[in-house]
Amino acid sequence: MTSDHRAARLATRLAFFVAGFGIACWAPLVPFAKQRLGVDDATLGLLLLSLGVGSVASMLAAGLLSARYGSRPVIIVSGIGLPLFLPLLAIAATPATLALALFAFGAALGSLDVAVNIQAIEVERLSERPLMSGFHAQFSIGGFAGSGVMTALLAVDVAPLPGTLACCALALVAMIVAAPRLVANKPAQSGPLLVLPHGAVLLLAALAAIMFLVEGAMLDWSALLLTGSGRLPAAQAGLGYIMFSIAMTAGRLVGDGVVARVGDRATLLWGSAIAIVGFVLLLTVPSVLTAMAGFALIGLGASNLVPVLFRRAGAQTAMPVGLAVAAVTTAGYSGVLLGPAGIGFVAAATSLPAAFWILAALLVIVLLSAPLVARTQP
């Protein structure tokens, strides 16, 4: 591997880290924003939706721009924009200004997510070895770092604005290091850039929606599942998601070696099977330790499935890679945005455990689709 390839790997890791770091810095600021604006939970929920809308709205544009100009300029602009918009979230004084700031922040995040995955596909191709899981692990590590740094600053009575400025500076330094080392990948060959998802990309997008739905459900509903079953009090119910997150990050850190050894097909088969076993343990055995083991298995099993889907999006030939990655990313975000609400409706109509059984059933679809996904490899 040449020094240029090593530099490109570092730059791609930093870009993934900045994406995770930036969005995680916002989470500890939410209570301060609610207090500053004096809004109720319903209004706050609508405001938070602006972030998701901005992300989804920017993804197709990011795919088009990456197909036309390459992913490098899109990463640089969005990777710098994301931390620059962060301080605005700490000073927005009205619901309208916060909604606009969240929309811009989400647009930068969505653009960065699409472009950095396109960059990762190119770097992985040049390196001729699996790297996608390790790149996605950096997003998770960035999330831990962002929430940890911002929470620590707030805990020692640093005001939200200075705290966001400090985090902004850290992210900008990372982007300054990354920018000159990014691969200037060639734009797509001539042809129509606006192509509706079809063929293998439709399957990859559907599976991405399932996987992001599982991740979103773990974030939004895992604590309620533990408290509703009486296994843990509310103050400790977050342990389930912590176990899930740690296992997912650990799985991605070793995932590239696993994929290199067993291949994408086996990774999808065994990963989805392990996650299904985790759901079965979580939902059938009324024990705290078993529940924690279930969350860990779900995180471990799911850890490398999304990276494989992005790799396959880069391998397919049904449509330009930039648009394929944009379609897969948009579908994933749709799962995050709409899925947890759907879980809530199902839980209200039946029960929360029943809704989680549906998640396990959706993972069976991923397992059965593994041979079809592997066929997208040239």
C-alpha positions in Angstrom: 0.0 0.0 0.0 1.4 3.4 -1.0 1.7 6.4 1.2 -1.1 8.1 -0.8 -3.4 5.2 0.0 -2.6 5.3 3.7 -3.3 9.1 3.6 -6.6 8.5 1.9 -7.6 5.9 4.5 -6.8 8.4 7.3 -8.7 11.2 5.6 -11.8 9.0 5.1 -11.7 7.8 8.7 -11.5 11.5 9.9 -14.5 12.4 7.7 -16.6 9.6 9.1 -15.4 10.7 12.6 -16.5 14.3 12.0 -20.0 13.1 10.9 -20.5 11.1 14.0 -18.9 13.7 16.2 -21.0 16.5 14.8 -24.4 14.9 15.2 -23.5 13.6 18.7 -22.6 17.1 19.9 -26.1 18.2 19.3 -27.8 15.6 21.5 -26.7 17.1 24.9 -27.9 20.5 23.7 -31.5 19.5 23.2 -32.6 20.2 26.8 -30.9 23.6 26.6 -32.7 24.4 23.4 -36.0 23.5 24.8 -35.5 25.6 27.9 -34.2 28.6 25.9 -37.2 28.5 23.5 -39.8 27.7 26.1 -41.5 25.1 23.9 -43.5 22.0 24.8 -42.5 18.4 23.8 -44.8 18.4 20.7 -43.2 21.6 19.3 -39.8 20.3 20.1 -40.5 17.1 18.2 -41.5 19.1 15.1 -38.4 21.2 15.4 -36.2 18.1 15.6 -37.9 16.8 12.5 -36.2 19.7 10.6 -32.9 18.0 11.1 -34.1 14.8 9.5 -35.9 16.6 6.7 -32.7 18.6 5.9 -30.6 15.4 5.9 -32.9 13.5 3.5 -33.5 16.5 1.2 -29.7 16.9 0.7 -28.9 13.3 0.0 -30.0 13.1 -3.6 -28.3 16.4 -4.3 -25.1 15.0 -2.8 -25.3 12.0 -5.0 -25.8 14.1 -8.1 -22.9 16.4 -7.2 -20.6 13.6 -6.4 -21.4 11.9 -9.7 -20.7 15.2 -11.5 -17.7 16.5 -9.6 -16.5 13.6 -7.4 -17.0 13.1 -3.7 -14.0 15.1 -2.5 -15.4 18.7 -2.9 -18.8 17.6 -1.4 -17.0 16.1 1.7 -14.9 19.3 2.1 -17.9 21.7 1.9 -20.3 19.6 4.0 -17.6 18.5 6.5 -16.7 22.1 7.1 -20.3 23.3 7.1 -21.4 20.7 9.7 -19.3 22.1 12.6 -19.8 25.7 11.5 -23.6 25.3 11.8 -23.3 23.7 15.3 -22.9 27.0 17.2 -26.1 28.3 15.6 -28.0 25.5 17.4 -26.8 27.0 20.7 -27.9 30.5 20.0 -31.1 30.2 18.0 -33.6 32.2 20.0 -36.9 31.4 18.2 -38.5 28.2 16.9 -38.2 29.5 13.4 -34.5 30.2 13.6 -33.8 26.8 15.3 -35.8 25.0 12.6 -33.7 26.7 9.9 -30.4 26.0 11.7 -31.4 22.4 12.2 -32.4 22.1 8.5 -29.0 23.5 7.5 -27.2 21.3 10.0 -29.1 18.2 8.8 -28.4 19.1 5.1 -24.6 19.2 5.9 -24.8 15.9 7.7 -26.8 14.2 5.0 -24.5 15.4 2.2 -21.4 14.3 4.2 -22.9 10.9 4.9 -23.5 10.2 1.2 -20.2 11.7 -0.1 -18.0 10.0 2.5 -19.5 6.6 1.7 -18.7 7.2 -2.0 -15.2 8.1 -1.0 -14.9 5.0 1.2 -15.9 2.8 -1.7 -13.2 4.4 -3.9 -10.5 4.1 -1.2 -11.5 0.5 -0.5 -11.2 -0.2 -4.3 -7.8 1.3 -4.5 -6.6 -0.6 -1.4 -8.0 -3.9 -2.7 -9.1 -5.0 0.8 -12.2 -4.6 2.9 -12.2 -1.3 4.8 -15.9 -0.2 5.0 -16.6 -1.6 8.5 -13.6 0.2 10.0 -14.7 3.4 8.4 -18.2 3.1 9.8 -16.7 2.3 13.2 -15.1 5.8 13.1 -18.6 7.2 12.9 -19.6 5.4 16.1 -16.3 6.5 17.8 -17.0 10.0 16.7 -20.5 9.7 18.3 -19.0 8.6 21.6 -16.4 11.4 21.5 -18.9 14.1 20.5 -21.5 13.3 23.2 -18.7 12.8 25.8 -16.9 16.0 25.1 -20.0 18.1 24.9 -21.5 16.5 28.1 -18.2 17.0 29.9 -18.1 20.7 29.0 -21.7 21.3 30.1 -21.1 19.3 33.3 -18.3 21.8 34.3 -20.7 24.7 33.7 -19.3 25.7 30.2 -22.2 27.5 28.5 -23.6 25.9 25.3 -22.2 28.5 22.9 -18.5 28.2 24.1 -19.0 24.4 24.3 -20.1 24.3 20.7 -17.3 26.6 19.6 -14.8 24.3 21.2 -16.3 21.2 19.5 -16.5 23.2 16.2 -12.8 23.9 16.4 -11.9 20.2 17.0 -14.0 19.1 14.0 -12.5 21.8 11.8 -9.0 20.7 12.7 -9.9 17.1 11.7 -11.3 18.4 8.3 -8.2 20.5 7.7 -6.1 17.4 8.1 -8.4 15.3 6.0 -9.1 17.6 3.0 -5.8 17.5 1.1 -5.6 13.7 1.6 -9.0 12.8 0.1 -9.1 10.9 -3.1 -10.1 13.0 -6.1 -12.2 10.2 -7.6 -13.2 10.6 -11.2 -16.8 11.7 -12.0 -19.1 9.2 -13.5 -19.1 8.6 -17.2 -21.3 10.7 -19.4 -25.0 9.8 -19.3 -28.1 10.8 -17.4 -27.4 11.7 -13.7 -31.0 11.5 -12.5 -31.8 7.8 -12.5 -34.5 6.2 -10.5 -33.3 3.4 -8.2 -33.7 0.0 -9.9 -32.4 -3.5 -10.0 -29.9 -4.4 -7.3 -30.1 -0.9 -5.8 -33.7 -1.3 -4.9 -32.9 -4.4 -2.8 -29.9 -2.7 -1.2 -32.0 0.3 -0.3 -34.8 -1.8 1.2 -32.3 -3.8 3.3 -30.6 -0.5 4.4 -34.0 0.8 5.5 -34.5 -2.4 7.6 -31.1 -2.1 9.3 -31.4 1.6 10.1 -34.9 0.9 11.4 -33.4 -1.7 13.8 -30.7 0.8 14.9 -33.4 3.5 15.4 -35.6 1.2 17.4 -32.7 0.3 19.7 -32.1 4.0 20.3 -35.7 5.1 20.9 -37.4 2.0 22.3 -34.9 -0.3 24.1 -35.2 1.5 27.4 -39.0 1.4 27.3 -38.8 -2.3 26.5 -36.7 -2.9 29.6 -38.8 -0.8 31.9 -42.1 -2.1 30.5 -41.0 -5.7 31.3 -40.0 -4.7 34.8 -36.4 -5.9 34.3 -34.8 -2.5 35.0 -35.9 0.8 36.6 -35.9 3.9 34.4 -32.7 5.2 35.8 -30.8 2.1 34.5 -32.8 1.3 31.4 -30.2 3.0 29.1 -27.8 0.1 29.8 -29.5 -1.8 27.0 -28.6 0.7 24.3 -25.1 1.1 25.8 -24.5 -2.6 25.4 -25.9 -2.5 21.8 -23.6 0.5 20.9 -20.5 -1.0 22.4 -21.0 -4.3 20.6 -21.7 -2.6 17.3 -18.6 -0.5 17.5 -16.5 -3.4 18.5 -17.9 -5.5 15.7 -17.1 -2.8 13.2 -13.5 -2.4 14.4 -12.8 -6.1 13.7 -15.3 -6.3 10.8 -12.9 -5.7 7.9 -10.8 -8.7 9.0 -13.9 -10.8 9.2 -15.2 -9.8 5.8 -11.8 -10.4 4.3 -11.8 -13.9 5.7 -15.4 -15.0 5.0 -16.8 -12.6 2.4 -19.9 -10.5 2.1 -22.4 -13.3 1.7 -21.3 -15.1 4.9 -21.1 -11.8 6.8 -24.7 -11.0 5.9 -25.9 -14.5 6.7 -24.1 -14.9 10.0 -24.6 -11.3 11.1 -28.3 -11.3 10.6 -28.6 -14.8 12.2 -26.7 -13.6 15.3 -28.9 -10.5 15.5 -32.0 -12.6 15.3 -30.7 -14.8 18.1 -30.2 -11.7 20.1 -33.8 -10.6 19.6 -35.0 -14.1 20.6 -33.0 -14.0 23.9 -34.2 -10.4 24.6 -37.9 -11.2 24.1 -38.2 -14.7 25.5 -36.0 -14.9 28.7 -37.1 -12.5 31.5 -33.6 -11.9 32.9 -31.6 -8.8 33.0 -28.3 -10.5 32.1 -30.0 -12.3 29.2 -31.4 -9.1 28.0 -28.0 -7.5 28.1 -26.6 -10.4 26.2 -29.4 -10.0 23.7 -28.6 -6.4 23.1 -25.0 -7.2 22.7 -25.7 -9.9 20.1 -28.0 -7.6 18.2 -25.3 -5.0 18.0 -22.6 -7.5 17.1 -24.7 -9.2 14.5 -25.9 -5.9 12.9 -22.5 -4.2 13.1 -21.2 -5.1 9.6 -24.4 -5.5 7.6 -24.7 -1.8 6.6 -21.1 -1.5 5.6 -21.6 -4.6 3.3 -24.7 -2.9 1.8 -22.7 0.2 1.0 -19.9 -1.9 -0.5 -22.4 -3.7 -2.7 -23.8 -0.3 -3.8 -20.3 0.5 -5.0 -20.0 -2.8 -6.9 -23.3 -2.8 -8.8 -23.5 -1.6 -12.3 -27.2 -0.8 -12.7 -26.7 2.9 -12.0 -24.0 5.4 -11.2 -22.3 4.7 -7.9 -23.0 8.2 -6.5 -26.7 7.9 -7.1 -26.8 4.3 -5.8 -25.1 5.3 -2.6 -27.5 8.3 -2.3 -30.5 5.9 -2.7 -29.2 3.5 -0.1 -28.4 6.3 2.4 -31.8 8.0 1.8 -33.6 4.7 2.4 -31.6 4.2 5.6 -32.5 7.6 6.9 -36.1 7.0 6.0 -36.0 3.9 8.2 -34.5 6.0 11.1 -37.1 8.8 10.6 -40.3 6.7 10.0 -39.4 3.4 11.6 -39.5 4.4 15.3 -42.9 6.0 14.8 -44.1 2.9 13.1 -42.8 0.9 16.1 -44.9 3.2 18.3 -48.1 2.6 16.3 -47.6 -1.2 16.4 -46.8 -1.1 20.1 -50.0 0.9 20.8 -52.1 -1.5 18.8 -50.5 -4.7 20.2 -47.5 -4.4 22.5 -43.9 -3.3 22.4 -42.5 -6.9 22.5 -44.7 -7.7 19.5 -43.2 -4.7 17.6 -39.7 -6.0 18.4 -40.7 -9.4 17.1 -41.5 -7.7 13.8 -37.9 -6.3 13.8 -36.6 -9.9 14.2 -38.8 -10.9 11.2 -37.4 -8.1 9.1 -33.9 -9.4 9.9 -35.0 -12.8 8.5 -35.5 -10.9 5.2 -31.9 -9.7 5.3 -30.7 -13.2 6.0 -32.7 -14.7 3.0 -31.5 -11.8 0.8 -27.8 -12.5 1.4 -27.2 -14.6 -1.7 -28.9 -12.0 -3.9 -26.8 -9.1 -2.4 -23.6 -11.0 -3.0 -24.4 -11.3 -6.7 -23.9 -7.6 -7.1 -20.2 -8.3 -6.8 -18.6 -8.0 -10.3 
